[in-house]
Amino acid sequence: MFLQVKEQSLCILWNLSVDEKLRARIANSELLPILIKFLEDDNVKVRESAGGVLANLALSQSNHKIMVEAGVIPNLAKILNTEVVESKVVRKEARNALLELTKDEYNRILVMEEGLVLVPLVGAAAYKSFRPALYSWPSLPDGTKIEQGSKGPSRYGASELLLGLNIRDRNLDLEEAKMNVVVGRTRQQFLARIGAIEMEDGNKSNSEEGTSSQGFTLLPWMDAIARLVLILELEDELAITRAAQSIADASFNEHMRFSFMQAGAIKHLIRLINHPSDAVRSAVILALYRLSISDGVCLKIEAEGVLYPLVYLLKQSESATSQGLIEMIVNMLSRILDPNKEMKSKFYDGPLNGSKKGMNTTAIPTSDGNETIAQESSSSTDGRELVEPTVLNRLVDILKKSDLDLQRKAASILEFIAASEPCVEQIISADIESGLEAVFQQKPLTEKGYGIDDEKPELQSLELEEAGQAVSAASRLLAKLLDYDLFRQSINSLHFTKLLRAALMSSIPLHNKDWVAACLVKLSSLSGPNLDLENPVNIEVTLYETIPRLIEQIKSSFSPEVQEAAVLELNRIISEGLVDSTQAVAAEGAIFPLVKVLETGTERAVEASLTILYNLSMNSENHAAIIAAGAVPVLRRIVLSERSSWMRALRLLRTLPT
């Protein structure tokens, strides 16, 4: 009797939840956690009704937040992930509820974290162009053939399906990821061969349509990855575009990116880079960029020959290549052409520094942490394509006109190219000097006190961070180019010295000034000692980079040795009587950490700290800060304990107004 009442009550609630106003009242009541609990009820009618109510509640976007906070996503995802045969109604309502929730980007990630992936419904008609190798036998992602039995494979892939589904039961030494690839691929290819690929998703009507559906379904990640890769093999442009976009969205963690690589998505994506459709190209490059976040996957993408098609697109005129596509290409190239790699191996066939790996080999990490040497595709560029005038001009134009993030990436690519001396002449011809000048003349660098009193400090802080990264990358590029006589003879050294000084004295983050200071010192040493006597370079580097860096080490270092070395170096700079050094030390907030060193530092650090504080105390304006930092009681303890530095402590104590 009670069971019947519960079923009837839920059915009434299911009907009432059709009304939008009533949905809000149900979601904000105590009924919501009860409905979620009913998803695990033993009675199938109860589960169906509870799922139906939750699916209706999800139709109102205002209910999404409270539903997610109540924990509805894991419970609904469990229904779709289970291997146990579940009621079709329950699965349908769970899928509908989750599909509504995934319209929010944050919720979409939560759903994917539960092992479900959004897959576009492209219509059964689109799969008619799928041409599997008939009578084929399954193989592993690396091309290894699975040993055949006595019977040959069937035309529709039934034997492959059975083999794939039972591969775990066979005595095969396979990695789990490769097993999953085989299982997922055989399932999806079998469904495609018999024309039932989307029937289980309620999309039968699409088999009679010539256009792709705009809907989505949710599949467990193993099947979803296999189906997305299968869609990439179709001819329908919209289907391919949507599949590539789904791959980009699903590549949110290391596991998913590695799984797409194992499933063979990379070779299909690279094949589609030069597709006639701009929408396809954009979606494909975005997917590759998201996949390349993983270092191992990025190496695999490079080994498959992605550089040539990317560079080819970059060479096209602006009318043929959209600005958004150019930005994604630059993003992709900056990740692949990392100047920290063995750069010159990209330009020459010979091994680098005695390495046995030639230009055409790449180390691909395996799941067990070892490396295997993979042969690069013959279509992979050796780097000379990047030195073409069209490509260099495009990169220099990005330095001149683009936003700060793209400037940083373009500078990184140019630094990679500049690793080869024969390329320097072409880089100079592309007017690299004007590109570097544009980066160093950004607004945050040329305006003193930029962002200090602004109404939107968060935005200004972000812009300063991005400007600092762009300037740091441009400084690395300039430092690399300064290694070559040809460039040194062509550059206006005085002008760039002034620009670098302005960058050094700007408000960009301290860690971005490292390369600016190094490049400035290098440029100054190459230009002669009497470049500008009024403002010597070494003084500015010390005041705006060295002193702030040493103070930061004193503040944040957990190593007594590092802290001691920083205090001793700071003491040396002040003791040499560098102009404005004591003012710079006080302005950078060094007094408080120096007083702390008196309590926790080594004996040598304490002596150096006392000397610095004494020099600072010569300016009465610093007395208040020294006292506020708690120096007086610390100094008295040092004097009373008669430590080796007690005389210095007493001398400092006498200068303070105590």
Secondary structure, DSSP 8 states (H G I E B T S, - for coil): -HHHHHHHHHHHHHHHTTSHHHHHHHHTSTHHHHHHHHTT-S-HHHHHHHHHHHHHHTTSGGGHHHHHHTTHHHHHHHHHH-SS---HHHHHHHHHHHHHHTTSHHHHHHHHHTTEEEEE---GGGGGG----TT---B-TTS-B----SS---TTSHHHHHHHHTGGGS-----HHHHHHHHHHHHHHHHHHTT-TTGGGT-GGGGG-SS--S-EEEEEHHHHHHHHHHHHTSS-HHHHHHHHHHHHHH--SHHHHHHHHHTTHHHHHHHTTT-S-HHHHHHHHHHHHHHTTSHHHHHHHHHTT-HHHHHHHHHS-TTTS-HHHHHHHHHHHHHHS-TTS-GGGGT-SS-STT-S--TTEEEEE-TTS-EEEEE--TT---SGGGGSHHHHHHHHHHHHHS-HHHHHHHHHHHHHHTTSGGGHHHHHHTTHHHHHHHHHT-HHHHSTTTTSS-S-HHHHHHHHHHHHHHHHHHHHHHHHHTTSHHHHHHS-HHHHHHHHHHHHTSSS-GGGHHHHHHHHHHHHHHH-TTS-SSS-HHHHHIIIIIHHHHHHHHHH---HHHHHHHHHHHHHHHHTT-TTHHHHHHHTT-HHHHHHHHHHS-HHHHHHHHHHHHHHHTSGGGHHHHHHTTHHHHHHHHHHHT-TTHHHHHHHHHHS--
